[in-house]
Amino acid sequence: MENKERDLVKALTKTELDTIRKFYGAFNRKNTAILDEICMPDWKDIPLAPGQADGPKGLQDIMSYLFEACPDIEVEIHEILGTHERAAVRASMKFTHVNEIMGIPPTHQQVSVSLHEFHHLKDGKLTHTWHLEDWFGLLTSGKPKDIT
């Protein structure tokens, strides 16, 4: 049986991988304008945070808040899996909890939040992102660790 090109699963392109890396790199560079370059104007961030506007502007507002609240915030990509126009990303966001976040007073502890996200791309730009953050690390950052 001969494989025909149309039957093969296509890999993520270099452009698609670069777009995904730029998306997370925007946090490390503290540069919200990157989203205007890599997201479609009607990009969907699913689910929206309470009060978050649609499109890149909505995430840019959240990013600006996080840059103020967590000046040392960094995102590390652990792996990118996917096929052409579809990608899953496992990453983590780390910061020192020096300001109130989501009503939680500062603990001055290092916090790590796991990120699990799925992206759709078209023409090298993000069209949709479904995300799930594990904020449990923030809730436990100031609590004593009793393992007995």
N, CA, C and O of each residue as an XYZ file, in Angstrom:
592
protein
N       0.839     -1.176      0.000
C       0.000      0.000      0.000
C       0.886      1.242      0.000
O       1.774      1.378      0.841
N       0.652      2.102     -0.901
C       1.469      3.306     -1.059
C       0.839      4.476     -0.307
O      -0.351      4.756     -0.455
N       1.664      5.163      0.512
C       1.182      6.371      1.198
C       1.128      7.520      0.219
O       2.081      7.782     -0.515
N       0.027      8.183      0.222
C      -0.098      9.373     -0.596
C       0.021     10.573      0.333
O      -0.384     10.512      1.494
N       0.570     11.647     -0.175
C       0.803     12.826      0.655
C      -0.462     13.288      1.375
O      -0.392     13.718      2.526
N      -1.596     13.206      0.723
C      -2.845     13.656      1.347
C      -3.242     12.790      2.540
O      -4.031     13.227      3.378
N      -2.708     11.569      2.631
C      -3.035     10.659      3.724
C      -2.116     10.831      4.934
O      -2.387     10.272      5.997
N      -1.047     11.589      4.786
C      -0.080     11.741      5.866
C      -0.459     12.905      6.774
O      -0.989     13.921      6.324
N      -0.178     12.734      8.050
C      -0.404     13.809      9.014
C       0.755     14.779      8.890
O       1.918     14.381      8.959
N       0.438     16.043      8.709
C       1.476     17.053      8.561
C       1.909     17.563      9.924
O       1.087     17.723     10.827
N       3.179     17.813     10.066
C       3.741     18.335     11.311
C       3.463     19.824     11.444
O       3.127     20.504     10.475
N       3.611     20.311     12.672
C       3.584     21.764     12.871
C       4.694     22.371     12.041
O       5.792     21.818     11.970
N       4.424     23.494     11.418
C       5.448     24.160     10.621
C       6.366     24.968     11.535
O       6.039     25.209     12.697
N       7.500     25.378     11.013
C       8.420     26.228     11.775
C       7.714     27.523     12.173
O       7.880     27.998     13.297
N       6.942     28.087     11.277
C       6.200     29.318     11.572
C       5.218     29.102     12.717
O       5.104     29.944     13.607
N       4.507     27.974     12.698
C       3.556     27.678     13.774
C       4.272     27.507     15.109
O       3.814     28.021     16.129
N       5.390     26.789     15.108
C       6.173     26.626     16.347
C       6.698     27.968     16.838
O       6.672     28.246     18.037
N       7.172     28.795     15.924
C       7.654     30.134     16.304
C       6.533     30.966     16.913
O       6.753     31.681     17.890
N       5.329     30.878     16.344
C       4.177     31.613     16.868
C       3.883     31.186     18.296
O       3.661     32.030     19.165
N       3.879     29.899     18.542
C       3.598     29.395     19.883
C       4.687     29.844     20.861
O       4.381     30.263     21.978
N       5.927     29.761     20.458
C       7.021     30.213     21.329
C       6.918     31.714     21.614
O       7.185     32.149     22.735
N       6.537     32.500     20.620
C       6.367     33.947     20.816
C       5.220     34.233     21.784
O       5.299     35.162     22.588
N       4.151     33.433     21.705
C       3.002     33.612     22.593
C       3.455     33.557     24.050
O       3.126     34.446     24.836
N       4.199     32.528     24.411
C       4.664     32.388     25.795
C       5.828     33.339     26.085
O       5.986     33.806     27.212
N       6.633     33.619     25.075
C       7.740     34.552     25.229
C       7.275     35.961     25.547
O       8.020     36.734     26.149
N       6.056     36.309     25.153
C       5.515     37.641     25.456
C       5.486     37.883     26.966
O       5.673     39.013     27.417
N       5.255     36.830     27.742
C       5.271     36.962     29.208
C       6.691     37.251     29.695
O       6.896     38.134     30.529
N       7.654     36.520     29.184
C       9.040     36.693     29.630
C       9.608     38.037     29.195
O      10.434     38.617     29.900
N       9.182     38.529     28.062
C       9.661     39.824     27.551
C       8.846     40.995     28.092
O       9.199     42.156     27.890
N       7.734     40.669     28.792
C       6.816     41.708     29.308
C       6.353     42.605     28.161
O       6.346     43.831     28.273
N       5.965     41.963     27.053
C       5.608     42.690     25.829
C       4.268     42.200     25.305
O       4.200     41.195     24.598
N       3.206     42.912     25.653
C       1.864     42.512     25.226
C       1.628     42.717     23.732
O       0.758     42.067     23.153
N       2.391     43.609     23.101
C       2.205     43.905     21.670
C       2.481     42.690     20.791
O       2.012     42.626     19.655
N       3.237     41.731     21.309
C       3.521     40.508     20.545
C       2.221     39.813     20.145
O       2.146     39.208     19.075
N       1.203     39.896     20.991
C      -0.072     39.236     20.676
C      -0.698     39.796     19.398
O      -1.349     39.061     18.656
N      -0.504     41.088     19.137
C      -1.051     41.675     17.908
C      -0.398     41.083     16.660
O      -1.013     41.043     15.595
N       0.835     40.630     16.790
C       1.567     40.036     15.657
C       1.181     38.586     15.404
O       1.165     38.141     14.256
N       0.868     37.838     16.476
C       0.733     36.382     16.345
C      -0.690     35.861     16.480
O      -0.945     34.683     16.231
N      -1.626     36.733     16.876
C      -3.027     36.322     17.029
C      -3.874     36.980     15.947
O      -3.643     38.130     15.574
N      -4.847     36.243     15.454
C      -5.839     36.844     14.573
C      -6.593     37.906     15.375
O      -6.732     37.762     16.590
N      -7.079     38.959     14.737
C      -7.796     40.009     15.475
C      -9.004     39.475     16.255
O      -9.369     40.025     17.294
N      -9.626     38.390     15.745
C     -10.783     37.808     16.432
C     -10.412     36.534     17.198
O     -11.267     35.686     17.452
N      -9.122     36.406     17.567
C      -8.636     35.261     18.352
C      -9.544     35.023     19.547
O      -9.969     35.969     20.211
N      -9.838     33.764     19.818
C     -10.705     33.383     20.933
C      -9.866     32.780     22.049
O      -9.130     31.818     21.834
N      -9.982     33.347     23.235
C      -9.334     32.848     24.449
C     -10.426     32.180     25.268
O     -11.336     32.851     25.754
N     -10.343     30.865     25.426
C     -11.439     30.089     25.994
C     -10.946     29.306     27.211
O     -10.012     28.516     27.074
N     -11.530     29.490     28.390
C     -12.590     30.424     28.723
C     -12.022     31.809     29.047
O     -10.862     31.942     29.439
N     -12.850     32.822     28.878
C     -12.461     34.174     29.270
C     -12.479     34.270     30.793
O     -13.309     33.647     31.454
N     -11.563     35.051     31.336
C     -11.573     35.339     32.768
C     -12.744     36.285     33.058
O     -13.223     36.958     32.145
N     -13.207     36.348     34.291
C     -14.286     37.291     34.610
C     -13.898     38.716     34.196
O     -12.851     39.224     34.597
N     -14.751     39.345     33.396
C     -14.513     40.703     32.946
C     -13.529     40.845     31.801
O     -13.261     41.965     31.367
N     -12.980     39.744     31.296
C     -11.994     39.808     30.211
C     -12.677     40.110     28.885
O     -13.691     39.501     28.543
N     -12.110     41.061     28.140
C     -12.609     41.385     26.803
C     -12.193     40.299     25.819
O     -11.234     39.566     26.061
N     -12.918     40.199     24.709
C     -12.569     39.267     23.640
C     -11.296     39.707     22.931
O     -10.874     40.858     23.039
N     -10.696     38.782     22.211
C      -9.560     39.078     21.352
C      -8.265     39.304     22.104
O      -8.221     39.196     23.330
N      -7.213     39.618     21.366
C      -5.903     39.830     21.979
C      -5.925     40.898     23.073
O      -5.210     40.773     24.068
N      -6.735     41.945     22.903
C      -6.793     43.036     23.886
C      -7.140     42.513     25.277
O      -6.587     42.984     26.271
N      -8.045     41.553     25.355
C      -8.444     40.998     26.650
C      -7.285     40.351     27.378
O      -7.107     40.562     28.578
N      -6.489     39.559     26.660
C      -5.331     38.925     27.304
C      -4.242     39.957     27.580
O      -3.528     39.847     28.576
N      -4.107     40.947     26.718
C      -3.110     41.990     26.959
C      -3.392     42.708     28.272
O      -2.461     43.037     29.006
N      -4.663     42.956     28.578
C      -5.025     43.595     29.846
C      -4.641     42.706     31.029
O      -4.111     43.194     32.026
N      -4.907     41.411     30.921
C      -4.552     40.482     31.997
C      -3.030     40.402     32.146
O      -2.511     40.386     33.262
N      -2.331     40.353     31.031
C      -0.869     40.306     31.087
C      -0.313     41.552     31.778
O       0.583     41.445     32.616
N      -0.831     42.717     31.439
C      -0.370     43.965     32.066
C      -0.586     43.917     33.575
O       0.278     44.335     34.346
N      -1.746     43.405     33.992
C      -2.021     43.241     35.424
C      -1.004     42.291     36.063
O      -0.459     42.592     37.125
N      -0.749     41.158     35.425
C       0.205     40.192     35.976
C       1.619     40.762     36.044
O       2.345     40.495     37.001
N       2.019     41.547     35.039
C       3.362     42.144     35.058
C       3.518     43.083     36.244
O       4.601     43.185     36.820
N       2.435     43.773     36.613
C       2.473     44.652     37.782
C       2.444     43.843     39.073
O       3.217     44.099     39.996
N       1.551     42.872     39.128
C       1.370     42.079     40.345
C       2.523     41.112     40.596
O       2.846     40.812     41.746
N       3.138     40.626     39.528
C       4.208     39.617     39.627
C       5.379     40.045     38.746
O       5.564     39.486     37.665
N       6.170     41.019     39.181
C       7.216     41.574     38.316
C       8.224     40.541     37.788
O       8.825     40.744     36.733
N       8.405     39.446     38.516
C       9.397     38.450     38.080
C       8.766     37.260     37.348
O       9.389     36.205     37.229
N       7.546     37.426     36.863
C       6.836     36.325     36.199
C       7.624     35.809     34.996
O       8.161     36.588     34.208
N       7.683     34.493     34.871
C       8.315     33.827     33.727
C       7.498     32.608     33.353
O       6.932     31.936     34.216
N       7.440     32.330     32.064
C       6.752     31.138     31.575
C       7.778     30.246     30.897
O       8.569     30.701     30.071
N       7.753     28.977     31.256
C       8.648     27.989     30.644
C       7.815     26.946     29.910
O       6.912     26.339     30.485
N       8.125     26.748     28.653
C       7.472     25.694     27.865
C       8.186     24.381     28.166
O       9.409     24.291     28.052
N       7.421     23.370     28.549
C       7.992     22.047     28.796
C       7.891     21.153     27.569
O       8.797     20.370     27.285
N       6.782     21.273     26.841
C       6.675     20.519     25.583
C       5.555     21.082     24.718
O       4.562     21.625     25.202
N       5.763     20.927     23.424
C       4.764     21.293     22.419
C       4.501     20.044     21.595
O       5.425     19.461     21.027
N       3.256     19.638     21.530
C       2.855     18.469     20.748
C       1.798     18.917     19.755
O       0.982     19.785     20.064
N       1.807     18.336     18.576
C       0.733     18.708     17.670
C       0.966     18.322     16.232
O       1.937     17.657     15.872
N       0.031     18.771     15.434
C       0.070     18.595     13.992
C      -0.233     19.952     13.373
O      -0.623     20.891     14.067
N      -0.052     20.043     12.076
C      -0.287     21.289     11.356
C      -1.601     21.935     11.804
O      -2.667     21.325     11.726
N      -1.502     23.181     12.274
C      -2.617     24.017     12.708
C      -3.245     23.610     14.037
O      -4.275     24.165     14.419
N      -2.652     22.657     14.750
C      -3.152     22.216     16.058
C      -1.955     21.947     16.957
O      -1.023     21.247     16.562
N      -1.978     22.508     18.181
C      -0.870     22.276     19.097
C      -1.364     22.212     20.536
O      -2.278     22.937     20.928
N      -0.747     21.338     21.307
C      -0.966     21.254     22.747
C       0.337     21.668     23.418
O       1.420     21.274     22.987
N       0.224     22.461     24.467
C       1.409     22.954     25.161
C       1.270     22.660     26.645
O       0.236     22.915     27.262
N       2.344     22.116     27.194
C       2.459     21.951     28.645
C       3.550     22.915     29.077
O       4.681     22.846     28.595
N       3.204     23.813     29.987
C       4.141     24.851     30.414
C       3.919     25.142     31.891
O       3.025     24.577     32.521
N       4.747     26.033     32.437
C       4.533     26.496     33.808
C       4.858     27.975     33.888
O       5.718     28.493     33.176
N       4.138     28.631     34.778
C       4.325     30.052     35.031
C       4.840     30.160     36.467
O       4.230     29.626     37.394
N       5.964     30.852     36.642
C       6.557     30.991     37.974
C       6.700     32.466     38.311
O       7.002     33.292     37.450
N       6.478     32.776     39.577
C       6.633     34.152     40.048
C       6.707     34.152     41.566
O       6.363     33.170     42.224
N       7.161     35.272     42.105
C       7.148     35.464     43.547
C       5.870     36.212     43.892
O       5.564     37.244     43.293
N       5.131     35.692     44.852
C       3.826     36.244     45.233
C       4.040     37.453     46.152
O       3.940     37.342     47.374
N       4.339     38.619     45.539
C       4.657     39.837     46.297
C       3.498     40.826     46.372
O       3.580     41.806     47.112
N       2.436     40.594     45.633
C       1.262     41.460     45.648
C       0.007     40.602     45.732
O       0.039     39.408     45.433
N      -1.091     41.217     46.137
C      -2.356     40.490     46.190
C      -2.745     40.028     44.790
O      -2.676     40.795     43.830
N      -3.151     38.781     44.688
C      -3.623     38.219     43.422
C      -4.906     37.452     43.713
O      -4.939     36.596     44.597
N      -5.959     37.763     42.968
C      -7.252     37.092     43.114
C      -7.722     37.104     44.568
O      -8.314     36.134     45.041
N      -7.459     38.196     45.269
C      -7.893     38.334     46.652
C      -7.008     37.633     47.675
O      -7.308     37.650     48.869
N      -5.927     37.020     47.221
C      -5.024     36.308     48.130
C      -3.880     37.237     48.499
O      -3.148     37.691     47.619
N      -3.710     37.531     49.802
C      -2.633     38.443     50.200
C      -1.263     37.867     49.861
O      -1.106     36.649     49.768
N      -0.271     38.736     49.677
C       1.067     38.271     49.309
C       1.684     37.378     50.377
O       1.545     37.619     51.576
N       2.367     36.340     49.909
C       3.060     35.413     50.815
C       4.579     35.555     50.703
O       5.316     35.043     51.545
N       5.039     36.246     49.671
C       6.463     36.422     49.379
C       7.154     35.077     49.125
O       8.364     34.940     49.308
N       6.369     34.104     48.704
C       6.873     32.776     48.354
C       6.895     32.615     46.839
O       6.141     33.271     46.120
N       7.767     31.738     46.369
C       7.801     31.386     44.958
C       6.584     30.519     44.641
O       6.268     29.592     45.387
N       5.904     30.818     43.538
C       4.700     30.094     43.133
C       4.925     29.520     41.740
O       5.540     30.156     40.884
N       4.421     28.314     41.527
C       4.457     27.707     40.204
C       3.039     27.297     39.825
O       2.358     26.600     40.577
N       2.609     27.738     38.651
C       1.276     27.437     38.143
C       1.442     26.625     36.862
O       2.076     27.079     35.910
N       0.873     25.431     36.844
C       0.934     24.585     35.652
C      -0.044     25.092     34.608
O      -1.161     25.494     34.935
N       0.380     25.072     33.344
C      -0.448     25.512     32.220
C      -0.627     24.348     31.253
O       0.336     23.663     30.907
N      -1.851     24.133     30.826
C      -2.163     23.124     29.814
C      -3.045     23.816     28.794
O      -4.168     24.212     29.106
N      -2.543     23.964     27.571
C      -3.249     24.773     26.589
C      -3.271     24.095     25.222
O      -2.348     23.377     24.839
N      -4.357     24.351     24.508
C      -4.538     23.817     23.170
C      -4.777     24.989     22.228
O      -5.625     25.841     22.489
N      -4.030     25.026     21.142
C      -4.090     26.138     20.203
C      -4.507     25.660     18.816
O      -4.100     24.590     18.364
N      -5.324     26.469     18.153
C      -5.597     26.300     16.730
C      -4.920     27.467     16.020
O      -4.937     28.600     16.502
N      -4.323     27.171     14.868
C      -3.618     28.182     14.082
C      -4.114     28.152     12.642
O      -4.584     27.127     12.147
N      -4.000     29.289     11.993
C      -4.306     29.398     10.564
C      -3.352     30.426      9.984
O      -3.218     31.534     10.505
N      -2.692     30.047      8.901
C      -1.722     30.940      8.258
C      -0.669     31.440      9.245
O      -0.226     32.586      9.165
N      -0.273     30.569     10.177
C       0.786     30.896     11.130
C       0.364     31.772     12.295
O       1.210     32.207     13.077
N      -0.936     32.041     12.426
C      -1.429     32.869     13.534
C      -2.426     32.079     14.376
O      -3.109     31.182     13.884
N      -2.490     32.435     15.655
C      -3.428     31.774     16.559
C      -4.856     32.235     16.272
O      -5.115     33.429     16.124
N      -5.775     31.273     16.195
C      -7.190     31.591     16.018
C      -7.983     31.307     17.293
O      -8.949     32.009     17.592
N      -7.579     30.283     18.044
C      -8.261     29.869     19.277
C      -7.223     29.329     20.256
O      -6.239     28.705     19.859
N      -7.459     29.579     21.530
C      -6.657     28.960     22.587
C      -7.604     28.518     23.698
O      -8.345     29.327     24.256
N      -7.569     27.233     24.009
C      -8.297     26.695     25.157
C      -7.255     26.472     26.237
O      -6.209     25.878     25.974
N      -7.523     26.938     27.442
C      -6.484     26.862     28.471
C      -7.044     26.424     29.815
O      -8.219     26.609     30.129
N      -6.142     25.832     30.592
C      -6.449     25.431     31.961
C      -5.202     25.686     32.794
O      -4.144     25.108     32.542
N      -5.337     26.557     33.788
C      -4.230     26.842     34.693
C      -4.537     26.186     36.035
O      -5.683     26.172     36.485
N      -3.513     25.652     36.659
C      -3.657     25.045     37.975
C      -3.140     26.045     39.012
O      -1.950     26.075     39.323
N      -4.057     26.863     39.542
C      -3.701     27.915     40.493
C      -3.537     27.392     41.910
O      -3.387     28.191     42.835
N      -3.562     26.082     42.116
C      -3.438     25.507     43.456
C      -2.138     25.940     44.131
O      -2.100     26.135     45.346
N      -1.079     26.089     43.346
C       0.203     26.531     43.902
C       0.104     27.884     44.577
O       0.772     28.129     45.581
N      -0.723     28.764     44.037
C      -0.914     30.082     44.646
C      -1.652     29.947     45.975
O      -1.318     30.626     46.946
N      -2.648     29.075     46.017
C      -3.433     28.897     47.234
C      -2.613     28.302     48.373
O      -2.914     28.535     49.544
N      -1.591     27.544     48.040
C      -0.793     26.868     49.075
C       0.568     27.499     49.304
O       1.337     26.999     50.125
N       0.896     28.588     48.601
C       2.246     29.138     48.671
C       2.623     29.643     50.052
O       3.804     29.610     50.399
N       1.679     30.107     50.853
C       2.023     30.637     52.166
C       1.712     29.703     53.301
O       1.889     30.050     54.468
N       1.249     28.518     52.967
C       0.844     27.558     54.001
C       2.045     26.705     54.427
O       2.877     26.334     53.598
N       2.127     26.401     55.718
C       3.196     25.496     56.167
C       3.027     24.140     55.514
O       1.906     23.668     55.320
N       4.131     23.522     55.181
C       4.112     22.205     54.541
C       4.302     21.127     55.619
O       5.416     20.900     56.092
N       3.210     20.474     55.997
C       3.272     19.411     57.013
C       3.084     18.079     56.305
O       1.987     17.772     55.840
N       4.128     17.302     56.223
C       4.043     16.032     55.497
C       4.003     14.836     56.445
O       4.137     13.696     56.002
N       3.818     15.081     57.750
C       3.771     13.953     58.683
C       2.426     13.290     58.706
O       2.226     12.324     59.442
